[in-house]
Amino acid sequence: MTPITTLVLDDWQKKFIETKGDKILCCGRQVGKTEICAYDCGEYVQNPDNPYPVLMTAPTERQAFNLFDKTLAYLLNNYPKSVYITGLKRPTKSKIQLKNGMVIYCLPTGQSGLGIRGLTIGRSYEDENSRVSEEIESAIAPMLLTTGGARIKLSTPFGAQGEFWRTWIDKDGNYDSFTRFSVNSEEVMRNRPITDFWTEKIRERALVKIEQAKSRMSAKEFGQEYMGEFIEDLFRFFNDEVIRKCCILKKPDNLNPRKTYFLGCDIARMGEDEGTYEVISTSEAGELMHVENQITSKQLTTATHDKIIAMDERYNFKKIGIDAGSGSLGVGILDWLLRSVVKRKVVAINNLHRDLDSRGERKTTLLKEDMYQNLLALMQRGVIRLLRDSSVLESLKSIQYEYVMKQGQPTKIRIFGTYSHVVEGLVRAVWLANQKHINTTLHWI
């Protein structure tokens, strides 16, 4: 049966589809890796090499379901009669059943891979593979031991570390079964065939965004995120051990009147990144607990203002921290909040603000670096406990840093992340809750 999809494949995508067996795709952002794996899987399950199930994994539910949903859409568009769409065998969030007996599972790996153990599979698609912990390799590899199945690993790099990196470089010849595909975002944007969906105008806009990213990012960050390069000088800020130790809480059902609550916000523009509202509680014993993680998208500034007011009615915050530096969206919301019932609680915490040291002089570090270091120190000391929420885990894992060295200047660190907004809200709430900072280092407006 010939697929009826209108998708026009790039040259690299055609080669990827034609290649059998183990494959690894190391790529920049938005090159079409998820779409081509959905295509690859949709074609494979029509005439599989073996009858065992297909497993789709990613570090979080959001990432895993993205690939899973696109695979289901591909099947429904191209082979609608091959899929059970009603009755007991209809698709769920974790399972697609085909009439030829094939099954596609979708499971997030989590921290340890415990939830995916026990399956025997004929093929695995492992999205965002550079972000998974070392334990995941031990969980997935045995699933294909008796089936002769193939592994398909795909990801943007995440520093020169981890199993994805080791598979790619194959230093000792342990991964010579893998066919390697390297694709960068700039090359794809320039060379993708013009179609009704990928027009000249869209390509021009994409190339403008590439140039904007070049000017906004460091060369190392751009090399990793858009050129698909493994950069040895990029490091994770929060490692798996400290995340595993601290992210253990479930959201409490009720408020504790003996605790004090603080809110940290990362405010997003309408239609762009997600905004977050992170609540931290403190007790008389000095324990810091993460009790609320709310994420919004495409929210008007009026709705953001109203949400903060509504959350204060519930928690009666001692302080509310928002990013309200020059040029940020938070400035407008701050003006509104300063006219509201929370006006004495609001603190403008600007990432670019430089604090004063003990001698009254400007420090070389930015407030952002201090806030991140503060959270990391509390996590390492076991003073804070965070929610075991997939978005919290994903955000913590996404944070990286690099050393910035310029002649005649002190060495600095630069912190960034591809999914940083949860941590951005979290560091503000924690900074406020860690009382020793409030009177000396915050910029009050």
DAQUI-V177759 format. One line per field, one symbol per residue. ss: DSSP state (h for helix, s for strand, l for the rest). phi: phi as a letter, one per 30 degrees, with the letter a starting at -180 (. if undefined). psi: psi as a letter, one per 30 degrees, with the letter a starting at -180 (. if undefined). A space follows every 10 residues. Layout:
ss: ???
phi: ???
psi: ???
This chain:
ss: llllllllll hhhhhhhhll llssssslll llhhhhhhhh hhhhllllll llssssssll hhhhhhhhhh hhhhhhhhlh hhslllhhhl llllssssll llssssssll lllhhhllll ssssssslhh hlllhhhhhh hhhhllllls ssssslllll lhhhhhhhhl llllllllss ssslhhhhhh hllllllllh hhhhhhhhhh hhhhhhllhh hhhhhlllll lllssslllh hhhhhhsssl llllllllls ssssssllll llllssssss sslllllsss ssssssllll hhhhhhhhhh hhhhhlllss sslllllllh hhhhhhhlll lllllsssll lllllsllll lsllllhhhh hhhhhhhhhh hllssssllh hhhhhhhhss ssssllllll lsssssslll hhhhhhhhhh hhhlhhhhhh hllll
phi: .cdcdcdcdd eddddddddc idbbccbddi cjddddddde deddddbddb dddcccbaeb dedddddddd dddddddcbd ddcdcbidcd ebdbacccdd jdbccbbddi dciddcdjdc bcabccdhdd cdddddeddd eddcdccidc cbcbadebid aidddddddh ecidbddddc bcbcdddddd cdedbdccde dddedddddd dddeddcddd ddeddccicd cdccbddcdd dddddcdbcc dddbdcddcc cbccbcccde icddcbbccc cbcddidcbd cabcbbbhcd ddddeddddd ddddchedbb cbdbdeicdd dddeedddcc dcedcdbdcc ecdcdcddci cddddddedd dddddddddd didbbcddcd dddddedddb bbdccbeibd dbcccaadbc dddddddddd ddddeddddc bdccb
psi: kkkgkgkjkl eeeeeeefkl aklkjjlakh fgeeefeeee eeeefeilfl gllkkkllel eeeefeeeee eeeeeeeehf ffkkflafgl kafgkkklfg fkkkkjkkfa efgefflfkk lfkkjjlhff fllffeefee effgegfgll kjkklklili lleeeeeefh eggfhffkkk kkkleeeeee fkkkafeile eeeeeeeeee eeeefellee eeeeeefhkj jfgklkejle eeeeeeifll kkelljfflk kkkkkjkllk gblklljkkk lklffgkkkj fkjkkllhkl eeeeeeeeee eeeefikelj kljhlkflff eeeeeeefga fgfffkkjjk efkklkafgg lklflleeee eeeeeeeeee fgfkklkike eeeeeeffkl llkjkkkglk klkkkllfhf eeeeeeeeee eefifffeff fkjk.
